[in-house]
Amino acid sequence: MFQRAHEPLVYSAASGAVQPMSSVVTAVGTPIEGNEVLAAYGRLWVADTATDTSTVYWSDLLNGSAWTGGTSGSINLNKVWPNGMDEVVALAAHNDFLIIFGKNAILTYRGATDPSTMQLADTVANVGCVSRDSVQHTGTDLLFMSNEGVRSLGRTIQEKSLPVRDISKNVRNDIQNILSFQVTSPLRSIYSPEEAFYLLSFSDSQLVYCFDMRSPMEDGSHRVTVWPSTTIKALERLQDGTVYVGNTNGISKYTGYQDYGEPYQMRYFSNPLTFGDSSRLKMLKEIILTVIGGQSTPINVNWGYDYTTAYNKQRLVVDAGSVLGYFGVSEFEIDKTKDSKWAEYSSSILIDRPKTKTTGTGTVVTIGLEAEINNSALSVQEINIQALIGRMI
């Protein structure tokens, strides 16, 4: 356990106690009191001390408590940064490279398995990392928070300086505004392959951005939702895929479809839609939704014209129908009160297409959906809008 200006601590599973690193039997030399530590290639890598933010130290091979002798060592990066002076923010290992994130640049070193002969392989100028805990490994890539938004390392290296495309392109301005106010608490993040999301928590602003990492959209960005009024201060994923959340209430597990036992609101509003011609009048006729799950869930459909926030509203309710088995035969159904496990044919997914008639006219149209999530999954798969294009305004 590392913290800047404090001697590292080591937990012993055998004794069940925590002790200073210098007290470990295999300790050699003075432990590095760094703010960033990485376990990779058989050793510990440490950077960002109270007096030196541009040197990376590494321990002896297979001995994270030995900082002198053997194959331990260090490298000063002052002559390597492409834009002059910089500071190490985070370290990562990816594709047999040691990745060093600075505030304004990124360095990649080849051959980190033998630090004495490792070489600088690539540099990326004008793109850095603003938060140590924003770096997350996805298995095939690294995600990190830069001054311009959330980026992928693979794409950044490929495009070099100031790439146009980035994961958070559609919310870039919002994130940059939040960063300007995030002054006391560090950012936190987590990547979950099971949930296929990358969470980025701004605790000072009580906001969490959830990026859907299943597949990018046409412009290379990813779909994103915002969790408001959320004070997440720590995130962790265990090897079994469980995601834990730490905040002032304690430690919680990410599961189910409630927020601390209470329902929560899902809201979606589109950008102003022109239907390909902003000069002509639009007359909405009908809005048809395709939803999965959410039996009996009320959905408030909103629509408004010409940038108004005084929306017309219509309340729809998802079908309450239930399926007793894959073939609709009760013999395949299991009584959940007697057996906690479901049979292969015990349930099916409900797909419903609620629709509503609409009124009004305008040159641009905004569509919105609001629903209360209460212990039941609800997925909006598609929104179909039937409209007539009128005369030119």
C-alpha positions as CSV (number, residue, x, y, z in Angstrom):
1,M,0.0,0.0,0.0
2,F,1.6,3.2,-1.3
3,Q,0.9,6.9,-0.4
4,R,3.0,9.9,-1.2
5,A,5.4,11.0,1.6
6,H,4.5,7.8,3.7
7,E,6.5,4.6,3.9
8,P,4.7,1.8,2.0
9,L,2.8,-0.7,4.1
10,V,2.8,-4.5,3.5
11,Y,0.0,-6.8,4.6
12,S,1.0,-10.3,5.7
13,A,-1.6,-13.0,5.1
14,A,0.3,-15.3,7.4
15,S,0.3,-13.0,10.4
16,G,-2.9,-11.1,9.4
17,A,-1.2,-7.8,10.2
18,V,0.1,-4.7,8.3
19,Q,3.8,-3.7,8.8
20,P,6.1,-1.0,7.3
21,M,7.9,-2.3,4.2
22,S,11.3,-1.7,5.8
23,S,10.4,-4.3,8.4
24,V,9.8,-7.1,5.8
25,V,12.4,-9.8,6.0
26,T,13.3,-9.4,2.3
27,A,13.6,-5.6,2.5
28,V,16.7,-4.0,1.0
29,G,17.3,-0.2,0.9
30,T,14.9,2.6,1.5
31,P,11.4,2.0,0.2
32,I,10.1,4.6,-2.4
33,E,7.3,6.8,-0.9
34,G,5.5,7.3,-4.2
35,N,1.9,8.1,-5.1
36,E,1.7,5.7,-8.0
37,V,2.7,2.0,-8.0
38,L,2.4,-0.7,-10.7
39,A,2.9,-4.4,-10.3
40,A,4.2,-5.7,-13.6
41,Y,6.9,-7.8,-15.3
42,G,7.9,-9.4,-12.0
43,R,8.6,-6.2,-10.0
44,L,7.1,-3.0,-8.5
45,W,7.3,0.3,-10.4
46,V,6.8,3.5,-8.4
47,A,6.7,7.2,-9.3
48,D,5.5,10.6,-8.1
49,T,7.2,11.2,-4.8
50,A,7.0,14.3,-2.7
51,T,10.3,15.6,-4.1
52,D,10.5,14.0,-7.6
53,T,7.6,13.7,-10.1
54,S,9.7,12.8,-13.1
55,T,11.5,9.6,-12.1
56,V,10.3,6.0,-12.3
57,Y,11.8,3.6,-9.8
58,W,11.6,-0.2,-10.0
59,S,12.3,-2.9,-7.4
60,D,14.4,-6.0,-7.7
61,L,13.0,-8.9,-9.7
62,L,10.4,-10.9,-7.6
63,N,11.2,-8.8,-4.6
64,G,8.9,-5.8,-4.2
65,S,10.7,-4.8,-1.0
66,A,14.2,-4.5,-2.4
67,W,15.1,-1.0,-3.8
68,T,18.8,-1.2,-4.0
69,G,21.1,-3.9,-5.6
70,G,20.1,-6.7,-7.8
71,T,18.1,-5.5,-10.8
72,S,16.5,-2.6,-9.1
73,G,17.0,0.9,-10.5
74,S,15.4,4.1,-11.8
75,I,15.1,6.3,-14.9
76,N,14.8,10.1,-15.0
77,L,12.4,11.3,-17.7
78,N,13.4,15.0,-17.8
79,K,15.3,14.5,-21.1
80,V,12.6,12.3,-22.6
81,W,9.4,14.3,-22.3
82,P,8.5,15.6,-25.8
83,N,7.3,19.0,-24.6
84,G,9.9,19.6,-22.0
85,M,9.2,19.3,-18.3
86,D,6.3,17.1,-17.3
87,E,5.1,15.0,-14.3
88,V,4.3,11.3,-14.1
89,V,0.6,10.8,-13.3
90,A,0.1,7.1,-13.9
91,L,1.8,3.8,-14.9
92,A,0.4,0.9,-16.8
93,A,1.6,-2.3,-18.6
94,H,0.1,-3.1,-22.0
95,N,1.2,-5.4,-24.8
96,D,4.7,-6.0,-23.2
97,F,5.2,-2.2,-23.0
98,L,5.6,0.0,-19.9
99,I,3.2,2.9,-20.4
100,I,4.1,6.2,-18.6
101,F,1.3,8.8,-18.5
102,G,2.4,12.4,-17.9
103,K,0.1,15.4,-17.6
104,N,0.9,16.5,-21.2
105,A,2.5,13.5,-22.9
106,I,2.6,9.7,-22.9
107,L,5.8,7.6,-23.1
108,T,6.0,3.9,-24.1
109,Y,9.0,1.8,-23.2
110,R,9.8,-1.5,-24.9
111,G,11.6,-4.4,-23.1
112,A,10.4,-3.6,-19.6
113,T,11.0,-7.3,-18.6
114,D,14.7,-6.2,-18.4
115,P,14.7,-2.6,-17.3
116,S,18.5,-2.3,-17.7
117,T,18.1,-2.6,-21.5
118,M,14.5,-1.2,-22.1
119,Q,14.2,1.4,-24.8
120,L,11.9,4.3,-25.5
121,A,9.5,3.0,-28.2
122,D,7.1,5.9,-28.8
123,T,6.0,9.3,-27.5
124,V,2.7,11.1,-27.8
125,A,2.8,14.8,-27.3
126,N,0.0,17.1,-26.3
127,V,-2.1,14.3,-24.9
128,G,-1.7,13.3,-21.3
129,C,-3.6,11.9,-18.3
130,V,-5.2,14.2,-15.7
131,S,-6.0,11.5,-13.1
132,R,-4.1,8.4,-11.9
133,D,-7.3,6.5,-11.1
134,S,-8.9,7.1,-14.5
135,V,-6.6,4.5,-16.2
136,Q,-8.3,1.2,-16.7
137,H,-7.2,-1.9,-18.7
138,T,-9.9,-3.4,-20.9
139,G,-7.9,-6.4,-22.0
140,T,-7.1,-5.1,-25.5
141,D,-6.7,-1.4,-24.7
142,L,-6.2,1.2,-22.0
143,L,-8.7,3.9,-21.2
144,F,-7.7,7.2,-19.5
145,M,-8.9,10.7,-18.8
146,S,-7.2,13.5,-20.6
147,N,-7.8,17.2,-20.6
148,E,-10.0,16.7,-23.7
149,G,-12.0,13.8,-22.4
150,V,-11.8,10.0,-22.1
151,R,-9.5,8.5,-24.6
152,S,-8.3,5.0,-25.7
153,L,-4.5,4.5,-25.7
154,G,-4.5,2.4,-28.9
155,R,-6.3,5.1,-30.8
156,T,-4.2,7.9,-29.3
157,I,-1.0,6.3,-30.3
158,Q,-2.3,5.6,-33.8
159,E,-3.5,9.2,-34.3
160,K,-0.7,10.8,-32.3
161,S,-1.2,14.4,-31.4
162,L,-4.6,15.7,-30.4
163,P,-6.8,13.0,-32.1
164,V,-10.2,14.2,-33.3
165,R,-12.0,11.0,-32.2
166,D,-12.4,10.1,-28.6
167,I,-14.7,7.9,-26.4
168,S,-16.4,10.9,-24.7
169,K,-16.8,13.1,-27.8
170,N,-20.5,13.6,-27.3
171,V,-20.1,14.8,-23.7
172,R,-16.6,16.3,-24.0
173,N,-17.7,19.9,-23.1
174,D,-19.6,18.7,-20.1
175,I,-16.7,16.7,-18.8
176,Q,-14.3,19.6,-19.3
177,N,-16.6,21.9,-17.4
178,I,-16.7,19.4,-14.5
179,L,-12.9,19.1,-14.5
180,S,-12.6,22.8,-14.0
181,F,-14.5,22.5,-10.7
182,Q,-13.1,19.1,-9.5
183,V,-10.6,20.6,-7.1
184,T,-10.6,18.6,-3.9
185,S,-11.4,14.9,-4.6
186,P,-9.7,12.7,-7.1
187,L,-11.5,11.0,-10.0
188,R,-12.3,7.3,-9.6
189,S,-13.0,4.8,-12.3
190,I,-13.6,1.1,-13.0
191,Y,-14.0,-1.1,-16.0
192,S,-16.3,-4.1,-15.9
193,P,-16.2,-6.6,-18.7
194,E,-19.2,-8.4,-17.2
195,E,-21.3,-5.2,-17.3
196,A,-19.5,-3.9,-20.4
197,F,-19.1,-0.4,-18.9
198,Y,-16.4,2.1,-17.9
199,L,-17.5,4.2,-14.9
200,L,-15.9,7.6,-14.3
201,S,-16.9,9.2,-11.0
202,F,-16.6,13.0,-10.2
203,S,-17.4,12.9,-6.5
204,D,-17.2,16.7,-6.1
205,S,-19.9,17.2,-8.7
206,Q,-21.8,14.1,-7.5
207,L,-21.8,12.7,-11.1
208,V,-20.9,9.4,-12.6
209,Y,-20.5,8.9,-16.3
210,C,-21.2,5.4,-17.5
211,F,-19.7,4.5,-20.9
212,D,-21.1,1.5,-22.8
213,M,-18.1,-0.3,-24.1
214,R,-19.8,-3.0,-26.1
215,S,-19.2,-1.3,-29.5
216,P,-18.4,2.2,-30.7
217,M,-20.8,4.4,-32.6
218,E,-20.2,5.6,-36.2
219,D,-18.0,8.5,-35.0
220,G,-15.8,6.4,-32.8
221,S,-17.4,7.6,-29.5
222,H,-19.3,5.4,-27.1
223,R,-22.8,5.6,-25.7
224,V,-22.9,7.3,-22.3
225,T,-25.4,7.8,-19.5
226,V,-25.1,10.0,-16.4
227,W,-25.8,9.0,-12.9
228,P,-26.7,12.2,-11.0
229,S,-26.6,12.9,-7.3
230,T,-24.1,10.0,-6.8
231,T,-21.2,10.4,-4.3
232,I,-19.0,7.5,-5.2
233,K,-15.5,7.8,-3.6
234,A,-14.1,4.3,-4.4
235,L,-14.6,1.6,-7.0
236,E,-13.3,-1.9,-7.2
237,R,-13.9,-5.0,-9.3
238,L,-13.0,-8.5,-7.9
239,Q,-11.8,-11.4,-10.0
240,D,-15.2,-13.0,-9.9
241,G,-16.6,-9.8,-11.6
242,T,-18.4,-8.3,-8.6
243,V,-18.2,-4.5,-8.6
244,Y,-18.1,-2.8,-5.2
245,V,-18.8,0.9,-4.6
246,G,-17.5,2.9,-1.7
247,N,-19.1,6.1,-0.4
248,T,-20.1,7.8,2.8
249,N,-22.8,5.2,3.4
250,G,-20.2,2.4,3.4
251,I,-19.4,-0.3,0.9
252,S,-22.1,-1.5,-1.5
253,K,-22.4,-4.1,-4.3
254,Y,-23.5,-3.1,-7.8
255,T,-26.5,-5.3,-8.4
256,G,-30.2,-5.3,-9.0
257,Y,-32.4,-2.5,-10.3
258,Q,-32.8,-0.2,-7.3
259,D,-30.7,2.5,-5.6
260,Y,-30.2,1.6,-2.0
261,G,-33.6,-0.1,-2.0
262,E,-35.3,2.8,-3.6
263,P,-36.5,3.3,-7.2
264,Y,-34.7,5.7,-9.5
265,Q,-35.5,7.7,-12.6
266,M,-34.2,6.9,-16.1
267,R,-34.4,9.9,-18.4
268,Y,-33.4,10.3,-22.1
269,F,-33.9,13.3,-24.3
270,S,-32.7,13.6,-27.9
271,N,-30.9,16.5,-29.5
272,P,-33.2,18.8,-31.6
273,L,-34.1,16.8,-34.7
274,T,-34.5,18.4,-38.1
275,F,-35.4,15.3,-40.2
276,G,-32.9,16.4,-42.8
277,D,-34.4,19.8,-43.5
278,S,-34.3,22.5,-40.8
279,S,-36.3,25.0,-43.0
280,R,-39.5,23.0,-43.3
281,L,-42.3,22.6,-40.8
282,K,-42.6,19.2,-39.0
283,M,-45.9,17.7,-37.8
284,L,-45.4,14.7,-35.5
285,K,-48.1,12.0,-35.9
286,E,-47.0,9.1,-33.7
287,I,-44.2,7.9,-31.5
288,I,-43.6,4.1,-31.3
289,L,-41.3,2.6,-28.7
290,T,-39.7,-0.8,-28.7
291,V,-38.9,-1.9,-25.2
292,I,-37.6,-5.0,-23.5
293,G,-38.6,-5.9,-20.0
294,G,-40.1,-3.5,-17.5
295,Q,-43.5,-5.2,-17.2
296,S,-46.2,-2.7,-16.1
297,T,-43.6,0.2,-16.0
298,P,-45.1,3.6,-16.8
299,I,-43.2,5.6,-19.4
300,N,-43.7,9.4,-19.9
301,V,-43.2,10.3,-23.5
302,N,-42.2,14.0,-24.1
303,W,-42.0,16.0,-27.3
304,G,-41.5,19.6,-27.9
305,Y,-40.8,22.0,-30.8
306,D,-38.3,24.7,-31.6
307,Y,-36.0,24.2,-28.5
308,T,-38.8,24.6,-25.9
309,T,-38.5,22.9,-22.5
310,A,-42.3,23.0,-22.0
311,Y,-42.8,19.5,-23.4
312,N,-46.1,17.9,-24.3
313,K,-46.4,14.7,-22.4
314,Q,-48.2,11.3,-22.7
315,R,-48.1,8.5,-20.3
316,L,-47.6,4.9,-21.6
317,V,-47.5,1.7,-19.7
318,V,-45.4,-1.4,-20.7
319,D,-47.5,-4.5,-21.1
320,A,-47.9,-6.5,-17.9
321,G,-47.9,-9.9,-19.7
322,S,-45.8,-12.7,-18.5
323,V,-44.6,-15.9,-20.1
324,L,-44.8,-19.1,-18.2
325,G,-42.3,-21.0,-20.2
326,Y,-40.4,-20.9,-23.5
327,F,-43.3,-22.9,-25.1
328,G,-46.0,-21.3,-22.9
329,V,-46.4,-24.6,-21.1
330,S,-46.6,-24.6,-17.3
331,E,-44.8,-27.9,-16.8
332,F,-41.5,-26.1,-17.6
333,E,-42.1,-23.5,-14.9
334,I,-40.4,-23.7,-11.5
335,D,-42.0,-22.1,-8.4
336,K,-39.5,-19.5,-7.3
337,T,-40.7,-19.7,-3.7
338,K,-39.5,-23.3,-3.6
339,D,-36.4,-23.3,-5.7
340,S,-34.1,-20.4,-6.2
341,K,-32.8,-21.7,-9.5
342,W,-34.7,-21.2,-12.7
343,A,-35.2,-24.0,-15.2
344,E,-34.0,-23.6,-18.8
345,Y,-37.5,-22.9,-20.0
346,S,-38.7,-20.9,-16.9
347,S,-39.0,-17.5,-18.4
348,S,-38.8,-15.4,-21.5
349,I,-38.1,-11.8,-22.4
350,L,-41.1,-9.5,-22.8
351,I,-40.9,-7.3,-25.9
352,D,-43.6,-4.5,-26.1
353,R,-44.2,-1.7,-28.6
354,P,-46.3,1.0,-26.9
355,K,-47.2,4.0,-29.0
356,T,-48.9,7.4,-28.6
357,K,-50.4,10.0,-30.9
358,T,-48.7,13.4,-31.0
359,T,-49.7,16.9,-31.8
360,G,-48.2,20.3,-32.6
361,T,-45.8,21.7,-35.3
362,G,-42.4,23.2,-35.5
363,T,-39.1,23.3,-37.4
364,V,-37.1,21.1,-35.0
365,V,-38.3,18.5,-32.6
366,T,-37.0,17.1,-29.3
367,I,-38.1,13.7,-28.0
368,G,-37.8,12.5,-24.4
369,L,-38.5,9.5,-22.3
370,E,-38.9,9.3,-18.5
371,A,-39.4,6.0,-16.5
372,E,-39.1,4.9,-12.9
373,I,-36.9,1.8,-12.5
374,N,-38.0,-0.2,-9.6
375,N,-36.6,-3.7,-9.3
376,S,-37.1,-4.5,-12.9
377,A,-34.9,-4.1,-16.0
378,L,-36.1,-1.8,-18.7
379,S,-34.3,-1.4,-22.1
380,V,-35.5,1.0,-24.7
381,Q,-34.3,-0.6,-28.0
382,E,-35.8,1.8,-30.6
383,I,-37.8,5.0,-30.9
384,N,-39.7,5.3,-34.2
385,I,-41.1,8.8,-35.0
386,Q,-43.7,9.2,-37.7
387,A,-43.8,12.8,-39.0
388,L,-45.1,14.8,-41.9
389,I,-42.8,17.4,-43.6
390,G,-44.7,20.5,-44.3
391,R,-44.1,23.8,-46.1
392,M,-40.9,25.8,-45.9
393,I,-40.8,28.4,-43.2
